[in-house]
Amino acid sequence: MTRLTPSLIAVQFLPMLQKPITLDAVRRALAGARVGRAAQERMSPRPRPGDVFPMPENPVGKQAAVLILLFERAGELYFFLTRRTETVGTHKGQISLPGGARDADESLQATALREAREELGIDPAQVEILGAPLTPLFIPVSGFWVTAFVGYYCCDEPQPSASAAEVYEILPTRLADVLDENAVAEEDWELRGYPVRVPFFKLHTYKVWGATAMILGEFVSLLRAQHVGQAQ
């Protein structure tokens, strides 16, 4: 990956939230209708401003699931991102949500919980899944449909243990940081030989982009819609 232009351009999101998001607000947001592809596309790499990569009609792909695992720390909601190792099969070194491919005869919710256990040592029995999953996202490069579930760790703050084969770094991330409009920017990159405009979240010292950013983009849209409705 090579950057073509060093410019950093703010992406237009709704104004910064004035109060923290609570677990009850998350529950209400997830009880509503899903925002869908439109919210995902706002964080999608695109060949030039205003365009997105062309998508095949009703693509058929393999199934995978990821987990946005919320937990409380010092009175605020956090979730886990991970930095993948350089030895995994795909997306080496990238920032991601815990998750992976579905095993045979396994539900997607079970996949998300199993992967969180395998990657981070999270006990599925301590996780409450909050509502229906987010909108499935097709990833043309890998041929996977990825379904994201939002869960809540019901006990004390989890003490994750990274899988040495898959996880290089565990990144506890404040939910408020993802909701901050100043955390979103764009750059011009070169991907697979093509110039693209890439939106990303600036979290920790990393740029969270691609499928992870698109999934978080829909989650953020749901939370912001709930927050605005409560403020009116």
N, C-alpha and C positions, 0 to 999 in steps of 0.2 A: 504494500500500500504506500503510495507516494502522494503527498499533498501537492496541489498545483498552485494554490493561492493561499497566502497566509492570513487572509481576511477572516475575521470572526464576526458573525452577523447575528443579532438577536432575533429569535423566532417569536412571532406574536402569539402569546398565550393570554388568558384572562388575567386581570390584575392580581397582584400578590395577596394571598389570604391574610386576614388580620387576626385570626385566632386559630389555634391548633385544631386539627381534625381528631375527633374522638372515635372510639370503637363503635359507639352507637351511630355516629354519622356514616361510618364505613358500612355498617349493616344496612342503613337506609339507602345508601347509594347503590349497593349491590342488589337491593330488592327491586330496583327499577329496571327499565329496559336498557339493553346494551347499546352503546354508541355505535359500535361496529367499525367497518372498514374506514369510514371517513376519519375517525379519530386516530386509527393506526397510521393512515397515510400521512398525517401531519408530521410524523417522525420517521417517514420512509425515505431512504436515499432515492434521488431522482436525477435523471440526466441533465435537466436544466430547470430553473425556477418555474413552478406551475405544472410540471409533468411528473409522472411516476412511471416506474418500469411497467411495460405491458404485461398483463396477467393472462394466462390461458383461461379459456372458458371452462368452469367447473372442473378444476384440476383434480386428478386422483393421486393421492400420495400416501405415504406411511404416516402413522399416528404417533404423536409424542405429547408430553404434558410437562408443565413447569408449575412451581409453587411460589406465590408471593406470601411468605410466612410473616405475618405481623406479630410483634411481641412488644411488651412494655419495658421501657428503661427510663428511669428517672421521670416518670409521669408522662412520657411521650411514646408515640408509636414508632417502631423501627421495623425493618425487614432485612433479610439477608440477600446481598449480591455476592457472587463469587468470581474470582479470577481463575480461569481455567489453566491447567498446566500446559506446558509445551509438548507433552507426550500424548495427549488425548487425540482421538481420531479426527475430530473436526473442531473448528473455531478455536484453534490453539491460542492461548494467552488472552482470550477475550473476556470481557465482563459479562456475566450471565446470571440468570436465575437458576436455582437448583431444579433439575429436571432431566428428562431423557426419553428414549423411545419406549413405547408400550410393549410389554411382553404379551405373548399369546394368552387369550382368555382372561385378560386383565382389564378392568375399567380404567378410564383415563384418570379418574380421581385417585385410584389405587396406584397408578403409575407415578403421579406427582408426589404422593406420600412416600412411596418406596424410594424414589430417587432422592428425596430429602433425607431419608434415613441413610442411604448408601453414601451420599456425598458429604452430609453434615452430621450424621449420627443422631438425627431428630427422631424421637419416638412418635410414631403415627398416632398412638393412643392419646397423646397429649395435644393433638391438633384438632381444632374445630374448623371445618370447612364452612365459609361464610357465603351462603347463597349459591346461585348457579355460576358456572365458569364464565370467563370473559369470551369474547368472540374468537373462534378459532382463526389462526393466522397461517396462511400458506407461505412457505419459504421456497422459492423456485430453485435456489442453488442446491439445497439438500433434498428437495422433494418431500419435505415433511409438512404435515398439518400440525401446528402446535396449539394446544389448548391450555390456557392459564387458569389456575384456581387460586383463590385468595383464602388463606387460612389464618387462624389465630392460635398462638401457643397459650394454652389455658392456665399454665402454672407459673412458677417463677420464671425469670428470664432464662432462656435456653442457654446451655453451655455447649456449643457445637464443637465437633471434632472433624477436621477436614480429612477427606479421603486422599491419601498421598498420590494416588494414580490420577485423580481427576481435578482436585482443587488445590491450587497454589496458594490462594489467599482468601480468607473469609472477610467480607466487608459489611459489618452492621451499618445500615443506612437509615437515617432519619426520614420518615415519611414526609415531614415538612420540607426537607431539602428537595425532594422531587417535585413538590407543589410550588416551589419558589420559581417565579418566572425568570429570574436571573440565572437559573441553573440550566437553561436551554439555549443552545446556540447552533450555528451552522458553519461548515467549512467546505471548501472545494477540495475534493480528493480525486485520486485515480484508483479505480477498483477494476481488477481484471482487464486492464488496458483501456478503460473508458473513463472520461471525466464525469464526475458526479457531484452533486450537492448533497452533503450528508448532515442532517440534523442529529444532535446528540444531547444527552444530559451530562453536565459537568458535575461529577460526583466523586468525592475523595480526590485523588489526583488523576482520575481516568476519564475517558470519553466513552459513555455508554451509548452505543448506537445499534443499528440493525434491528433484528427481531426483538431483542430485549427492550430497546427504546420504544418500539411500536407497541408492545404489550403494555409497558408502563404508561405510554401515551393514552391508551384507552382507559386505564385505571384512573389516571389523573383527571381525565375529562369527566368521568362519573363522579369523582369526589368533588370537583369544582362545581358541577351542576347542582349537587346536593347542597354544597356550602352556600351558593348564591341563592338557592331557593329558601334556605333557612334564614338568610339575611334580609329577605324581602318582607 
